[in-house]
């Protein structure tokens, strides 16, 4: 695993009148590319097992420009992992499946209006690199297409207020736009519409609503770092697909509206990562990502909740310039 960190530096200009140097702004950047390879080979092994070759590539980058009047914060998170597994030595059951797939790009412009509050403009784009499938049937070898690049893709823009400290920040916007994109005919034909009315050739759904984001990152104690993020998007005009007719009269007014908001019309994205540094070159890492989105048709045992969890031992090389 490879980690690169670039230290902070200042950009300066010379005032023509006074010939004095004045700092224009300060860049703080951090770039973390990583590659993990895992291999297992079983041949006539009494304890049994499936041979496996796994590749996971990741890239985390933060590029922050701090000016006396404003801040521009760019966060890029990319990841793609593939598992190649030999199931019981049967070539007909050999599988190549994704283990991770993420494109998450965010740019935020913040300007201070009070000592404790900023006004900000944020743009976030999410999608995935490769085709994604769900698997079922005997041997779990029957696959169904559920996603591709830009199918879905999400573009969220917001204008709102932000409270920020060194460790965390919270922002809220009552004027946000979220565009859902599904470009692939294969994904649409497989029944994955992601809330889009595809009649008349439509491939996008434009939503207007409220957006809330909370971000926290801190060294809780020496060698232990915690990162968490919560995003909520409430669509003002989302069609009501929940049947409330069987609810008791007690839910007819306030509770009915609250239930619609919390159960159906709010998209949730929650992430948490814990990292414990064992040595300079080794750390323990665990992460959990949970989503709630009623537009995704793949309803499993937890309803509309989606969950992705990883844990492992990370080896890395770090240098600074």
N, C-alpha and C positions, 0 to 999 in steps of 0.2 A: 504494500500500500504506500502511496506517495503523497506527501503533504508539502505544499509550498506556501510560505507566508512572505509577503512583501511589506516592509515597514512603511510608516507614514512619511510623506515628504510634502514640502510646501512649494507652491508656484508663486513666483514673485514678479512684479513689474516695477519699472522705474518711472516715477512721476517726473514729467518733463519740466515742471515749474520748480520743484524743490530738489530734484535729483535724489530724493530719498526713496529707499526701497520700502514698499508696502506689500504685505502679504495679500494676495488675491483670494486664496483658498487653500485648503488642505485635503489631500487625498489619503484615505486609509483603505488598503486593499488586502484581501486574503483569498488565495486560490488553492483549492484542495482537490487535485485529481487523484483517483484511487483505482486500483485494479486488484481484484481478489480472484484467485484460481484455486479450485478445490477438486481433488481427484480421488476416486475410490475404485479399486479393482478386486473383484471376487471371481475365483475360478476353483470349482470343486471344493468349496468352503463349507465345513460341517455346520457352522452357525448360520449359514445362508446370508444373503444380502444382494443388493442390486448395484452393479457397477455404475459409476456416475462421474461425469466431468462437468464442472460448473465454472462459469465465468461471470463476474459481476464488475461492471465498470461504472464509476461514479465521478461526478464533478460538482463541487460546491464552491461558488465564488461570491464574494461580497466586495462591492466597489462603492465606497462612500465619499462624497465630496462635501466638505463643510466650508461654507462661506459665512462671513459675519452676519449676513442677512437671511440665508436660507441653507437648506441641506438637500442634497440629491442622493438617494440611497438605492443601489441596484443589488438585487439578490438573485443569483442564478443557481438552480438545483437541477441536475441531470442525473439519470441513472438508467442502466440497461443491464439485465442479467439473463443468462440462458443456462438451463440445465439440460444436459444430454445424458439420458439414462437408458441402460440396457435391462429390460424387464425379463428376468428368468432366462436369459440367453436366447430369447425368441425374437428374431429379426422383425417379425410382424408386429411386435409390441414395443419395438424401440421407439423412444419418444424424445422430442426436443421441445421443451416448454420454457416459457418466460418465467423468471423468478422475480424480476423487478423491471419496471418500465415507467419512467417519469420525465416530464419536461415541465418545469415550474419556473417562470421568469417574472420578476416583479421590479417595477421602477416607481419610486415615491419621491415627490417634491414636497418639502415642508418649509413653511415660513412662519416665524414666530409672530403672534399677535398680542400675547400676554407673556409674562414671565413663566407661566405654568401651562400655556396652551399654544398649539400650532394649528394652522390651517394647512391641509395637505391635499394633493392630487395624486391618486395612485392608479397604476395600470398593472394588471396581472393576467398572465396567459398560461393556461395549463392544457396539456395533451399528452400523448404517448408516441413512442417511435414506431413500434411494430404491431403486427396483428395480435389480438388477444382472443383466447378461446375459453369456454367452459367445457369440462369433460364429464362424461357419464357413460353408462352402458357397461357390459361385461369387460373386466380388465381396465375400465376407465379410459377406453381408447376411442370413444365416440366424441367428437368435438363439434362445438357450435361457435361460430364467429360472434363476438360481442363488441370488438373495438378495432380501430386502425388509426393511423395518423390523421388527425383532424376529424376523427369520428369516434368519440366526440372530441371537440376542442372547446375551451371556455375562455372568453375574454371578459374580464371584469374591470370596469372603470368606476372611480368614485371620487367625490369631492366632499370633504368633511373636516372634522376637528380631531386633533390628536393630542394626547398627553404622553410625554416621553421622559423617561429617566435613563440612567446608564444601564440598568438591568432589564427594564421592561417598557412597553408602551401599549397604550390602548387607543383605538381610533373608532369613530362612529360617523356614518354618513347616512342621511335620509334621502339622498339623491344619488343613486348608484345604478349603473347599467350592467347587465350580465347577458352576454350573447352566447348561446349554445349553438355549436356548429356540428353537423353530421354530413360529410361530403361523400362517403362511400355508399354506393348502391348495394353492395354486398351486405353491409351492416344493416341497412334499412330493410332489405329483403329478409334478413334473419330475425326481424321483429324488434330490433333495438332502435327506437326512435328518440330516446332521451328527451321526451317531452315536446318534440317538434311535430306539428301538423304538416306532414309531408305531401298533402294534396296540392295539386297545381305546381308540383316541382319545388316546393319550399324545402330549404336545407338549413335554415337558421330560425332560432327563436330569440327575440329581443325582449328582455325583461327589465322592468324598472322597479326598484325596491330600496330597502334599507340594508346597509352592510356594516357589520361589526367585526373588528379584528383585535385580538389580544396576543401579545408576543412577550415571552419571558426567556432570558438566557443569563445564567449566572453560575459561578463556582460556589456551590452550596457550602462545601468545605474543601480543604486542600485535596487536589487531584480528582475531585468529583464535580462534573459539570452537568447541569440540567437545562434542557431546551424544551419549550412547549409553545404551541401556537393553536389558537382557536379562531375559526372563521364562521360567521353566520350571515346568510343572505336570505332576506324575506322578500318574496315576490308579491307586489301589490295586486297583480292581476292574474295570478296563476289559477288555472281552472280548478274547481273543487271536484276532485275525484273520490273523495271520502263520503261514504254513505252515513249520514247522521240521523236518518229517519227512525232508527231503532233505539236512539238514546232516550233516556228518561227526561221528563219535562224540566228537571233541574239544570239540564245542559242547554236549554233552548236559547239562552241569552248570552251572558258574559262568558260562561264556561265553554259554550259552543264556539264562540269566536276565539277564545284562548286556545282551545283544542285544535282548531283549524290552523292557527299560527304555528303551534309547537309540533303538531303531528304531521301536517302535510305541507304547508307552504314555506317552511324554513329549511334551507340546505345547510348542513353542518359538516365542517371539516376540522378534525382535531388531531394534532400530532404531538408526541412527546418522545424525547430521546434522552437517555442517561448515558454518560460516558465516565468511566472510572479509569484513571491513568495508573497502571501498575508500575511501569518504568518509562524511560524516555522513548522507548521504541515499541511499547506494547500497552494496550488498553482493552478493557471490557466495554462492550457497547450493546445497548438494548434499545429498541424503538418500537413504537406502536402508532399506527395511523388508522383512524376510524372516520367513516363518512356516513352521512344519512342523506339520501336523495331519492324521492319517490319516482323520479323520472327514469331510473334504471330498472329495467324489467327483470333482472336476475335476482329474484327474491329467494333467499336461502332460509336456513333455520332461524335466523335472527331478523326476518322481515326485510326492511329496506336498509338495514345497517350493513355496511361493508367494513371489513377489518383486514389489516395487513400488519404482521408482527415479525420482527427479526431480533436475533441476539447472537453474539459471537465474540470472538477474540480478534482484535485488529492489530496488525503490525504496520508500522509507518516509519518514514524517513522525513525528517523536518530540517529545513535550513532557511535562513533569513538573509536578506540583502538590503 
